[in-house]
Amino acid sequence: MKDVATQPTVSLGGLPVGTELAERYEVRGWLGEGGMGTVYRVLDRELDEEVALKLLRVELAKTPEALLRFRREVKLARRVTHPNVARTYDLGVHAGLRFLTMELISGESLAARARNRPALPEVLRVAAAI
């Protein structure tokens, strides 16, 4: 396993498969990027289960405001229990990198589904679920 602490740089989308975080999570693949960071598919070796790991952008991890928002996101997400919302599990730190772990949801993203121009009944069904 490659430990992220020994990586020369860690950038958005830049954690290679096999990278280890917090002596527990092994990167299996890249899932996407958002305003606050990058999301990876990882194996939680402690529980032998794949989860999503959201890695906070390095530049944001240095600002108290961003860390507060990140913590608040986790606290709020943990209060939501609904079949259409991914569960948030934990916050973590590894080599100065901040991350959270959450339920890994399989399937097509909403953006990908929208690109296929679904019929109105499908749009209404998805909108109602959201």
N, CA, C and O atoms as a GROMACS GRO file, in nm:
protein
  520
    1MET      N    1   0.083  -0.118   0.000
    1MET     CA    2   0.000   0.000   0.000
    1MET      C    3   0.088   0.125   0.000
    1MET      O    4   0.194   0.129   0.061
    2LYS      N    5   0.040   0.226  -0.071
    2LYS     CA    6   0.109   0.354  -0.071
    2LYS      C    7   0.045   0.444   0.033
    2LYS      O    8  -0.076   0.467   0.027
    3ASP      N    9   0.121   0.493   0.126
    3ASP     CA   10   0.069   0.580   0.230
    3ASP      C   11   0.069   0.722   0.175
    3ASP      O   12   0.169   0.768   0.120
    4VAL      N   13  -0.045   0.794   0.191
    4VAL     CA   14  -0.057   0.929   0.138
    4VAL      C   15   0.047   1.023   0.198
    4VAL      O   16   0.085   1.121   0.135
    5ALA      N   17   0.094   0.995   0.319
    5ALA     CA   18   0.194   1.080   0.383
    5ALA      C   19   0.325   1.078   0.306
    5ALA      O   20   0.404   1.172   0.316
    6THR      N   21   0.350   0.973   0.230
    6THR     CA   22   0.475   0.964   0.154
    6THR      C   23   0.459   1.012   0.011
    6THR      O   24   0.556   1.013  -0.065
    7GLN      N   25   0.337   1.052  -0.027
    7GLN     CA   26   0.315   1.103  -0.162
    7GLN      C   27   0.377   1.242  -0.174
    7GLN      O   28   0.366   1.321  -0.080
    8PRO      N   29   0.442   1.274  -0.287
    8PRO     CA   30   0.501   1.406  -0.301
    8PRO      C   31   0.397   1.517  -0.302
    8PRO      O   32   0.420   1.623  -0.243
    9THR      N   33   0.283   1.495  -0.367
    9THR     CA   34   0.175   1.594  -0.367
    9THR      C   35   0.043   1.521  -0.363
    9THR      O   36   0.031   1.409  -0.413
   10VAL      N   37  -0.055   1.585  -0.305
   10VAL     CA   38  -0.190   1.531  -0.306
   10VAL      C   39  -0.278   1.639  -0.366
   10VAL      O   40  -0.294   1.746  -0.306
   11SER      N   41  -0.334   1.613  -0.482
   11SER     CA   42  -0.417   1.711  -0.548
   11SER      C   43  -0.553   1.650  -0.577
   11SER      O   44  -0.573   1.530  -0.562
   12LEU      N   45  -0.648   1.735  -0.620
   12LEU     CA   46  -0.780   1.686  -0.652
   12LEU      C   47  -0.771   1.577  -0.757
   12LEU      O   48  -0.705   1.594  -0.860
   13GLY      N   49  -0.835   1.466  -0.730
   13GLY     CA   50  -0.834   1.355  -0.822
   13GLY      C   51  -0.701   1.284  -0.827
   13GLY      O   52  -0.680   1.198  -0.913
   14GLY      N   53  -0.609   1.318  -0.736
   14GLY     CA   54  -0.473   1.270  -0.746
   14GLY      C   55  -0.432   1.154  -0.658
   14GLY      O   56  -0.315   1.117  -0.661
   15LEU      N   57  -0.521   1.096  -0.580
   15LEU     CA   58  -0.481   0.983  -0.496
   15LEU      C   59  -0.485   0.856  -0.580
   15LEU      O   60  -0.591   0.816  -0.628
   16PRO      N   61  -0.372   0.792  -0.598
   16PRO     CA   62  -0.371   0.671  -0.679
   16PRO      C   63  -0.436   0.553  -0.609
   16PRO      O   64  -0.441   0.547  -0.486
   17VAL      N   65  -0.487   0.460  -0.689
   17VAL     CA   66  -0.543   0.336  -0.635
   17VAL      C   67  -0.437   0.270  -0.550
   17VAL      O   68  -0.320   0.264  -0.588
   18GLY      N   69  -0.477   0.221  -0.434
   18GLY     CA   70  -0.385   0.156  -0.342
   18GLY      C   71  -0.335   0.247  -0.231
   18GLY      O   72  -0.276   0.199  -0.134
   19THR      N   73  -0.359   0.378  -0.243
   19THR     CA   74  -0.318   0.471  -0.138
   19THR      C   75  -0.391   0.436  -0.008
   19THR      O   76  -0.510   0.406  -0.009
   20GLU      N   77  -0.318   0.442   0.102
   20GLU     CA   78  -0.376   0.411   0.232
   20GLU      C   79  -0.395   0.539   0.312
   20GLU      O   80  -0.306   0.625   0.316
   21LEU      N   81  -0.510   0.552   0.377
   21LEU     CA   82  -0.540   0.665   0.464
   21LEU      C   83  -0.574   0.613   0.602
   21LEU      O   84  -0.652   0.518   0.617
   22ALA      N   85  -0.517   0.675   0.704
   22ALA     CA   86  -0.548   0.647   0.844
   22ALA      C   87  -0.533   0.499   0.880
   22ALA      O   88  -0.604   0.448   0.966
   23GLU      N   89  -0.441   0.432   0.815
   23GLU     CA   90  -0.414   0.290   0.841
   23GLU      C   91  -0.540   0.205   0.836
   23GLU      O   92  -0.548   0.100   0.900
   24ARG      N   93  -0.640   0.251   0.759
   24ARG     CA   94  -0.768   0.181   0.756
   24ARG      C   95  -0.832   0.178   0.617
   24ARG      O   96  -0.890   0.077   0.578
   25TYR      N   97  -0.820   0.289   0.543
   25TYR     CA   98  -0.892   0.303   0.418
   25TYR      C   99  -0.795   0.288   0.299
   25TYR      O  100  -0.691   0.354   0.294
   26GLU      N  101  -0.831   0.203   0.204
   26GLU     CA  102  -0.751   0.181   0.085
   26GLU      C  103  -0.828   0.234  -0.036
   26GLU      O  104  -0.940   0.191  -0.063
   27VAL      N  105  -0.767   0.328  -0.109
   27VAL     CA  106  -0.832   0.388  -0.225
   27VAL      C  107  -0.850   0.284  -0.334
   27VAL      O  108  -0.756   0.216  -0.374
   28ARG      N  109  -0.974   0.273  -0.380
   28ARG     CA  110  -1.009   0.180  -0.488
   28ARG      C  111  -1.039   0.252  -0.619
   28ARG      O  112  -1.028   0.194  -0.727
   29GLY      N  113  -1.076   0.381  -0.609
   29GLY     CA  114  -1.106   0.456  -0.730
   29GLY      C  115  -1.157   0.596  -0.699
   29GLY      O  116  -1.192   0.627  -0.585
   30TRP      N  117  -1.160   0.677  -0.802
   30TRP     CA  118  -1.206   0.816  -0.794
   30TRP      C  119  -1.353   0.820  -0.831
   30TRP      O  120  -1.393   0.756  -0.929
   31LEU      N  121  -1.436   0.893  -0.754
   31LEU     CA  122  -1.578   0.904  -0.783
   31LEU      C  123  -1.619   1.040  -0.836
   31LEU      O  124  -1.707   1.049  -0.922
   32GLY      N  125  -1.557   1.147  -0.787
   32GLY     CA  126  -1.596   1.279  -0.834
   32GLY      C  127  -1.535   1.390  -0.750
   32GLY      O  128  -1.465   1.366  -0.652
   33GLU      N  129  -1.564   1.513  -0.793
   33GLU     CA  130  -1.514   1.632  -0.724
   33GLU      C  131  -1.629   1.726  -0.695
   33GLU      O  132  -1.727   1.731  -0.769
   34GLY      N  133  -1.616   1.801  -0.588
   34GLY     CA  134  -1.715   1.900  -0.552
   34GLY      C  135  -1.647   2.026  -0.505
   34GLY      O  136  -1.525   2.039  -0.515
   35GLY      N  137  -1.724   2.118  -0.454
   35GLY     CA  138  -1.671   2.246  -0.411
   35GLY      C  139  -1.572   2.236  -0.296
   35GLY      O  140  -1.481   2.318  -0.285
   36MET      N  141  -1.590   2.136  -0.210
   36MET     CA  142  -1.504   2.125  -0.093
   36MET      C  143  -1.397   2.018  -0.105
   36MET      O  144  -1.303   2.015  -0.025
   37GLY      N  145  -1.408   1.930  -0.204
   37GLY     CA  146  -1.307   1.826  -0.213
   37GLY      C  147  -1.336   1.720  -0.316
   37GLY      O  148  -1.416   1.740  -0.408
   38THR      N  149  -1.269   1.608  -0.300
   38THR     CA  150  -1.276   1.496  -0.393
   38THR      C  151  -1.330   1.374  -0.320
   38THR      O  152  -1.300   1.352  -0.203
   39VAL      N  153  -1.409   1.295  -0.391
   39VAL     CA  154  -1.469   1.176  -0.332
   39VAL      C  155  -1.409   1.052  -0.398
   39VAL      O  156  -1.398   1.044  -0.520
   40TYR      N  157  -1.370   0.957  -0.314
   40TYR     CA  158  -1.310   0.833  -0.360
   40TYR      C  159  -1.390   0.714  -0.312
   40TYR      O  160  -1.456   0.720  -0.208
   41ARG      N  161  -1.385   0.606  -0.388
   41ARG     CA  162  -1.433   0.475  -0.340
   41ARG      C  163  -1.316   0.415  -0.266
   41ARG      O  164  -1.206   0.404  -0.320
   42VAL      N  165  -1.339   0.375  -0.140
   42VAL     CA  166  -1.231   0.316  -0.060
   42VAL      C  167  -1.281   0.188   0.006
   42VAL      O  168  -1.401   0.169   0.026
   43LEU      N  169  -1.188   0.103   0.038
   43LEU     CA  170  -1.217  -0.015   0.118
   43LEU      C  171  -1.186   0.017   0.262
   43LEU      O  172  -1.073   0.054   0.296
   44ASP      N  173  -1.287   0.004   0.348
   44ASP     CA  174  -1.266   0.015   0.491
   44ASP      C  175  -1.218  -0.123   0.535
   44ASP      O  176  -1.298  -0.215   0.552
   45ARG      N  177  -1.087  -0.137   0.554
   45ARG     CA  178  -1.030  -0.269   0.585
   45ARG      C  179  -1.072  -0.318   0.724
   45ARG      O  180  -1.074  -0.439   0.748
   46GLU      N  181  -1.104  -0.227   0.812
   46GLU     CA  182  -1.149  -0.267   0.946
   46GLU      C  183  -1.281  -0.344   0.939
   46GLU      O  184  -1.301  -0.441   1.012
   47LEU      N  185  -1.372  -0.299   0.851
   47LEU     CA  186  -1.504  -0.361   0.839
   47LEU      C  187  -1.520  -0.443   0.712
   47LEU      O  188  -1.625  -0.503   0.690
   48ASP      N  189  -1.417  -0.445   0.628
   48ASP     CA  190  -1.419  -0.517   0.500
   48ASP      C  191  -1.542  -0.476   0.417
   48ASP      O  192  -1.620  -0.559   0.372
   49GLU      N  193  -1.555  -0.344   0.400
   49GLU     CA  194  -1.670  -0.288   0.329
   49GLU      C  195  -1.625  -0.165   0.251
   49GLU      O  196  -1.543  -0.087   0.299
   50GLU      N  197  -1.678  -0.149   0.130
   50GLU     CA  198  -1.647  -0.029   0.053
   50GLU      C  199  -1.736   0.086   0.099
   50GLU      O  200  -1.856   0.068   0.122
   51VAL      N  201  -1.675   0.203   0.113
   51VAL     CA  202  -1.746   0.326   0.151
   51VAL      C  203  -1.695   0.437   0.063
   51VAL      O  204  -1.597   0.420  -0.010
   52ALA      N  205  -1.761   0.552   0.069
   52ALA     CA  206  -1.714   0.671   0.000
   52ALA      C  207  -1.633   0.754   0.100
   52ALA      O  208  -1.671   0.764   0.217
   53LEU      N  209  -1.523   0.812   0.055
   53LEU     CA  210  -1.439   0.896   0.139
   53LEU      C  211  -1.425   1.031   0.070
   53LEU      O  212  -1.375   1.039  -0.042
   54LYS      N  213  -1.470   1.136   0.137
   54LYS     CA  214  -1.461   1.272   0.084
   54LYS      C  215  -1.340   1.340   0.147
   54LYS      O  216  -1.336   1.361   0.268
   55LEU      N  217  -1.244   1.372   0.065
   55LEU     CA  218  -1.119   1.435   0.110
   55LEU      C  219  -1.130   1.585   0.090
   55LEU      O  220  -1.146   1.633  -0.022
   56LEU      N  221  -1.121   1.659   0.200
   56LEU     CA  222  -1.128   1.805   0.195
   56LEU      C  223  -1.008   1.860   0.119
   56LEU      O  224  -0.896   1.812   0.136
   57ARG      N  225  -1.032   1.959   0.036
   57ARG     CA  226  -0.922   2.022  -0.038
   57ARG      C  227  -0.815   2.070   0.060
   57ARG      O  228  -0.846   2.124   0.166
   58VAL      N  229  -0.690   2.050   0.024
   58VAL     CA  230  -0.578   2.085   0.111
   58VAL      C  231  -0.582   2.232   0.150
   58VAL      O  232  -0.562   2.266   0.267
   59GLU      N  233  -0.610   2.320   0.053
   59GLU     CA  234  -0.611   2.464   0.084
   59GLU      C  235  -0.725   2.501   0.178
   59GLU      O  236  -0.713   2.597   0.254
   60LEU      N  237  -0.836   2.427   0.174
   60LEU     CA  238  -0.947   2.455   0.264
   60LEU      C  239  -0.920   2.402   0.405
   60LEU      O  240  -0.966   2.460   0.503
   61ALA      N  241  -0.846   2.294   0.414
   61ALA     CA  242  -0.817   2.234   0.544
   61ALA      C  243  -0.735   2.327   0.633
   61ALA      O  244  -0.725   2.307   0.753
   62LYS      N  245  -0.678   2.429   0.573
   62LYS     CA  246  -0.596   2.523   0.649
   62LYS      C  247  -0.676   2.641   0.703
   62LYS      O  248  -0.624   2.721   0.780
   63THR      N  249  -0.804   2.652   0.664
   63THR     CA  250  -0.883   2.765   0.708
   63THR      C  251  -0.984   2.720   0.813
   63THR      O  252  -1.056   2.623   0.791
   64PRO      N  253  -0.991   2.790   0.926
   64PRO     CA  254  -1.086   2.752   1.032
   64PRO      C  255  -1.231   2.752   0.984
   64PRO      O  256  -1.310   2.668   1.028
   65GLU      N  257  -1.267   2.845   0.894
   65GLU     CA  258  -1.405   2.852   0.845
   65GLU      C  259  -1.442   2.726   0.768
   65GLU      O  260  -1.551   2.672   0.786
   66ALA      N  261  -1.352   2.679   0.682
   66ALA     CA  262  -1.380   2.559   0.603
   66ALA      C  263  -1.389   2.436   0.692
   66ALA      O  264  -1.474   2.350   0.671
   67LEU      N  265  -1.302   2.428   0.791
   67LEU     CA  266  -1.309   2.314   0.884
   67LEU      C  267  -1.440   2.314   0.962
   67LEU      O  268  -1.498   2.208   0.986
   68LEU      N  269  -1.486   2.431   1.000
   68LEU     CA  270  -1.613   2.443   1.070
   68LEU      C  271  -1.727   2.396   0.980
   68LEU      O  272  -1.815   2.323   1.024
   69ARG      N  273  -1.725   2.440   0.853
   69ARG     CA  274  -1.828   2.397   0.757
   69ARG      C  275  -1.825   2.247   0.737
   69ARG      O  276  -1.930   2.182   0.729
   70PHE      N  277  -1.706   2.192   0.728
   70PHE     CA  278  -1.687   2.049   0.707
   70PHE      C  279  -1.747   1.971   0.825
   70PHE      O  280  -1.821   1.875   0.805
   71ARG      N  281  -1.714   2.012   0.947
   71ARG     CA  282  -1.769   1.948   1.066
   71ARG      C  283  -1.922   1.961   1.072
   71ARG      O  284  -1.993   1.867   1.105
   72ARG      N  285  -1.969   2.082   1.039
   72ARG     CA  286  -2.113   2.107   1.039
   72ARG      C  287  -2.183   2.017   0.938
   72ARG      O  288  -2.291   1.965   0.966
   73GLU      N  289  -2.123   1.999   0.820
   73GLU     CA  290  -2.180   1.910   0.718
   73GLU      C  291  -2.199   1.769   0.773
   73GLU      O  292  -2.302   1.707   0.752
   74VAL      N  293  -2.098   1.720   0.844
   74VAL     CA  294  -2.107   1.586   0.901
   74VAL      C  295  -2.215   1.580   1.010
   74VAL      O  296  -2.295   1.487   1.013
   75LYS      N  297  -2.216   1.678   1.099
   75LYS     CA  298  -2.314   1.678   1.207
   75LYS      C  299  -2.456   1.682   1.154
   75LYS      O  300  -2.543   1.610   1.202
   76LEU      N  301  -2.480   1.766   1.054
   76LEU     CA  302  -2.614   1.775   0.996
   76LEU      C  303  -2.650   1.648   0.921
   76LEU      O  304  -2.763   1.599   0.932
   77ALA      N  305  -2.557   1.595   0.844
   77ALA     CA  306  -2.584   1.475   0.766
   77ALA      C  307  -2.614   1.356   0.855
   77ALA      O  308  -2.694   1.270   0.819
   78ARG      N  309  -2.552   1.349   0.971
   78ARG     CA  310  -2.576   1.236   1.062
   78ARG      C  311  -2.717   1.240   1.122
   78ARG      O  312  -2.768   1.138   1.168
   79ARG      N  313  -2.780   1.357   1.122
   79ARG     CA  314  -2.916   1.370   1.174
   79ARG      C  315  -3.021   1.324   1.073
   79ARG      O  316  -3.134   1.292   1.111
   80VAL      N  317  -2.984   1.320   0.946
   80VAL     CA  318  -3.080   1.285   0.841
   80VAL      C  319  -3.081   1.133   0.823
   80VAL      O  320  -2.978   1.072   0.797
   81THR      N  321  -3.197   1.074   0.838
   81THR     CA  322  -3.213   0.932   0.811
   81THR      C  323  -3.328   0.917   0.714
   81THR      O  324  -3.445   0.935   0.749
   82HIS      N  325  -3.294   0.883   0.591
   82HIS     CA  326  -3.393   0.868   0.485
   82HIS      C  327  -3.336   0.773   0.382
   82HIS      O  328  -3.216   0.776   0.356
   83PRO      N  329  -3.418   0.688   0.322
   83PRO     CA  330  -3.368   0.591   0.224
   83PRO      C  331  -3.300   0.655   0.102
   83PRO      O  332  -3.220   0.590   0.036
   84ASN      N  333  -3.332   0.782   0.073
   84ASN     CA  334  -3.274   0.848  -0.044
   84ASN      C  335  -3.154   0.936  -0.010
   84ASN      O  336  -3.109   1.014  -0.094
   85VAL      N  337  -3.102   0.924   0.111
   85VAL     CA  338  -2.988   1.006   0.153
   85VAL      C  339  -2.877   0.913   0.204
   85VAL      O  340  -2.901   0.825   0.287
   86ALA      N  341  -2.757   0.933   0.152
   86ALA     CA  342  -2.642   0.853   0.195
   86ALA      C  343  -2.611   0.883   0.341
   86ALA      O  344  -2.609   0.999   0.382
   87ARG      N  345  -2.586   0.779   0.418
   87ARG     CA  346  -2.550   0.795   0.559
   87ARG      C  347  -2.405   0.842   0.570
   87ARG      O  348  -2.318   0.796   0.496
   88THR      N  349  -2.380   0.932   0.664
   88THR     CA  350  -2.245   0.978   0.692
   88THR      C  351  -2.196   0.903   0.814
   88THR      O  352  -2.268   0.888   0.913
   89TYR      N  353  -2.071   0.854   0.806
   89TYR     CA  354  -2.019   0.772   0.914
   89TYR      C  355  -1.926   0.846   1.009
   89TYR      O  356  -1.951   0.851   1.130
   90ASP      N  357  -1.817   0.904   0.957
   90ASP     CA  358  -1.714   0.952   1.047
   90ASP      C  359  -1.630   1.063   0.985
   90ASP      O  360  -1.630   1.083   0.864
   91LEU      N  361  -1.560   1.135   1.071
   91LEU     CA  362  -1.458   1.233   1.032
   91LEU      C  363  -1.322   1.171   1.061
   91LEU      O  364  -1.309   1.090   1.152
   92GLY      N  365  -1.223   1.210   0.983
   92GLY     CA  366  -1.090   1.159   1.009
   92GLY      C  367  -0.982   1.256   0.962
   92GLY      O  368  -1.009   1.349   0.887
   93VAL      N  369  -0.861   1.232   1.009
   93VAL     CA  370  -0.744   1.310   0.971
   93VAL      C  371  -0.631   1.213   0.944
   93VAL      O  372  -0.611   1.117   1.018
   94HIS      N  373  -0.557   1.238   0.837
   94HIS     CA  374  -0.439   1.157   0.807
   94HIS      C  375  -0.336   1.248   0.745
   94HIS      O  376  -0.361   1.311   0.642
   95ALA      N  377  -0.219   1.254   0.806
   95ALA     CA  378  -0.108   1.336   0.757
   95ALA      C  379  -0.154   1.479   0.724
   95ALA      O  380  -0.113   1.537   0.624
   96GLY      N  381  -0.240   1.534   0.810
   96GLY     CA  382  -0.287   1.670   0.791
   96GLY      C  383  -0.404   1.682   0.694
   96GLY      O  384  -0.458   1.791   0.676
   97LEU      N  385  -0.443   1.573   0.632
   97LEU     CA  386  -0.556   1.573   0.539
   97LEU      C  387  -0.684   1.539   0.614
   97LEU      O  388  -0.688   1.442   0.690
   98ARG      N  389  -0.788   1.618   0.593
   98ARG     CA  390  -0.916   1.595   0.660
   98ARG      C  391  -1.010   1.522   0.565
   98ARG      O  392  -1.012   1.550   0.445
   99PHE      N  393  -1.087   1.427   0.619
   99PHE     CA  394  -1.181   1.354   0.536
   99PHE      C  395  -1.302   1.312   0.617
   99PHE      O  396  -1.300   1.312   0.740
  100LEU      N  397  -1.407   1.275   0.544
  100LEU     CA  398  -1.522   1.212   0.606
  100LEU      C  399  -1.553   1.086   0.527
  100LEU      O  400  -1.519   1.075   0.409
  101THR      N  401  -1.618   0.992   0.592
  101THR     CA  402  -1.659   0.871   0.524
  101THR      C  403  -1.811   0.864   0.526
  101THR      O  404  -1.876   0.911   0.620
  102MET      N  405  -1.865   0.805   0.420
  102MET     CA  406  -2.010   0.795   0.407
  102MET      C  407  -2.046   0.670   0.329
  102MET      O  408  -1.962   0.605   0.268
  103GLU      N  409  -2.173   0.640   0.332
  103GLU     CA  410  -2.227   0.525   0.260
  103GLU      C  411  -2.195   0.539   0.111
  103GLU      O  412  -2.210   0.646   0.053
  104LEU      N  413  -2.151   0.431   0.051
  104LEU     CA  414  -2.124   0.428  -0.092
  104LEU      C  415  -2.252   0.385  -0.163
  104LEU      O  416  -2.304   0.276  -0.138
  105ILE      N  417  -2.301   0.470  -0.249
  105ILE     CA  418  -2.424   0.442  -0.324
  105ILE      C  419  -2.386   0.405  -0.467
  105ILE      O  420  -2.318   0.482  -0.536
  106SER      N  421  -2.429   0.290  -0.509
  106SER     CA  422  -2.402   0.245  -0.646
  106SER      C  423  -2.507   0.302  -0.740
  106SER      O  424  -2.619   0.332  -0.699
  107GLY      N  425  -2.469   0.315  -0.864
  107GLY     CA  426  -2.566   0.358  -0.965
  107GLY      C  427  -2.523   0.483  -1.038
  107GLY      O  428  -2.414   0.536  -1.017
  108GLU      N  429  -2.611   0.527  -1.121
  108GLU     CA  430  -2.589   0.641  -1.208
  108GLU      C  431  -2.609   0.771  -1.132
  108GLU      O  432  -2.699   0.781  -1.048
  109SER      N  433  -2.527   0.871  -1.160
  109SER     CA  434  -2.545   1.001  -1.096
  109SER      C  435  -2.665   1.072  -1.158
  109SER      O  436  -2.708   1.040  -1.269
  110LEU      N  437  -2.718   1.169  -1.085
  110LEU     CA  438  -2.829   1.248  -1.137
  110LEU      C  439  -2.787   1.323  -1.263
  110LEU      O  440  -2.866   1.335  -1.357
  111ALA      N  441  -2.664   1.374  -1.267
  111ALA     CA  442  -2.616   1.444  -1.386
  111ALA      C  443  -2.612   1.352  -1.507
  111ALA      O  444  -2.651   1.392  -1.617
  112ALA      N  445  -2.565   1.229  -1.488
  112ALA     CA  446  -2.560   1.133  -1.599
  112ALA      C  447  -2.701   1.099  -1.646
  112ALA      O  448  -2.726   1.089  -1.766
  113ARG      N  449  -2.790   1.082  -1.552
  113ARG     CA  450  -2.929   1.050  -1.589
  113ARG      C  451  -2.991   1.166  -1.666
  113ARG      O  452  -3.063   1.143  -1.764
  114ALA      N  453  -2.965   1.288  -1.624
  114ALA     CA  454  -3.020   1.406  -1.693
  114ALA      C  455  -2.965   1.420  -1.835
  114ALA      O  456  -3.037   1.465  -1.924
  115ARG      N  457  -2.839   1.382  -1.856
  115ARG     CA  458  -2.782   1.390  -1.992
  115ARG      C  459  -2.854   1.298  -2.089
  115ARG      O  460  -2.853   1.323  -2.210
  116ASN      N  461  -2.916   1.193  -2.039
  116ASN     CA  462  -2.990   1.099  -2.124
  116ASN      C  463  -3.131   1.148  -2.157
  116ASN      O  464  -3.208   1.078  -2.222
  117ARG      N  465  -3.164   1.268  -2.113
  117ARG     CA  466  -3.294   1.332  -2.139
  117ARG      C  467  -3.412   1.238  -2.113
  117ARG      O  468  -3.480   1.196  -2.206
  118PRO      N  469  -3.434   1.205  -1.986
  118PRO     CA  470  -3.544   1.114  -1.954
  118PRO      C  471  -3.680   1.176  -1.985
  118PRO      O  472  -3.694   1.298  -1.990
  119ALA      N  473  -3.778   1.091  -2.005
  119ALA     CA  474  -3.915   1.136  -2.030
  119ALA      C  475  -3.971   1.203  -1.904
  119ALA      O  476  -3.923   1.178  -1.793
  120LEU      N  477  -4.072   1.287  -1.924
  120LEU     CA  478  -4.131   1.363  -1.813
  120LEU      C  479  -4.174   1.275  -1.695
  120LEU      O  480  -4.146   1.313  -1.581
  121PRO      N  481  -4.239   1.161  -1.715
  121PRO     CA  482  -4.276   1.079  -1.598
  121PRO      C  483  -4.155   1.037  -1.514
  121PRO      O  484  -4.163   1.033  -1.391
  122GLU      N  485  -4.044   1.007  -1.580
  122GLU     CA  486  -3.921   0.970  -1.507
  122GLU      C  487  -3.867   1.091  -1.430
  122GLU      O  488  -3.824   1.078  -1.316
  123VAL      N  489  -3.868   1.208  -1.493
  123VAL     CA  490  -3.822   1.331  -1.428
  123VAL      C  491  -3.906   1.358  -1.303
  123VAL      O  492  -3.851   1.391  -1.197
  124LEU      N  493  -4.036   1.343  -1.314
  124LEU     CA  494  -4.124   1.367  -1.200
  124LEU      C  495  -4.103   1.266  -1.090
  124LEU      O  496  -4.109   1.300  -0.972
  125ARG      N  497  -4.079   1.139  -1.127
  125ARG     CA  498  -4.055   1.035  -1.027
  125ARG      C  499  -3.928   1.065  -0.949
  125ARG      O  500  -3.925   1.054  -0.826
  126VAL      N  501  -3.822   1.103  -1.020
  126VAL     CA  502  -3.693   1.133  -0.955
  126VAL      C  503  -3.706   1.260  -0.871
  126VAL      O  504  -3.654   1.264  -0.759
  127ALA      N  505  -3.773   1.361  -0.922
  127ALA     CA  506  -3.792   1.486  -0.846
  127ALA      C  507  -3.868   1.459  -0.717
  127ALA      O  508  -3.834   1.514  -0.612
  128ALA      N  509  -3.970   1.376  -0.724
  128ALA     CA  510  -4.046   1.343  -0.603
  128ALA      C  511  -3.960   1.269  -0.502
  128ALA      O  512  -3.973   1.290  -0.382
  129ALA      N  513  -3.871   1.182  -0.549
  129ALA     CA  514  -3.783   1.108  -0.459
  129ALA      C  515  -3.683   1.202  -0.392
  129ALA      O  516  -3.647   1.183  -0.276
  130ILE      N  517  -3.639   1.301  -0.466
  130ILE     CA  518  -3.543   1.397  -0.410
  130ILE      C  519  -3.612   1.481  -0.304
  130ILE      O  520  -3.550   1.568  -0.243
   0.00000   0.00000   0.00000
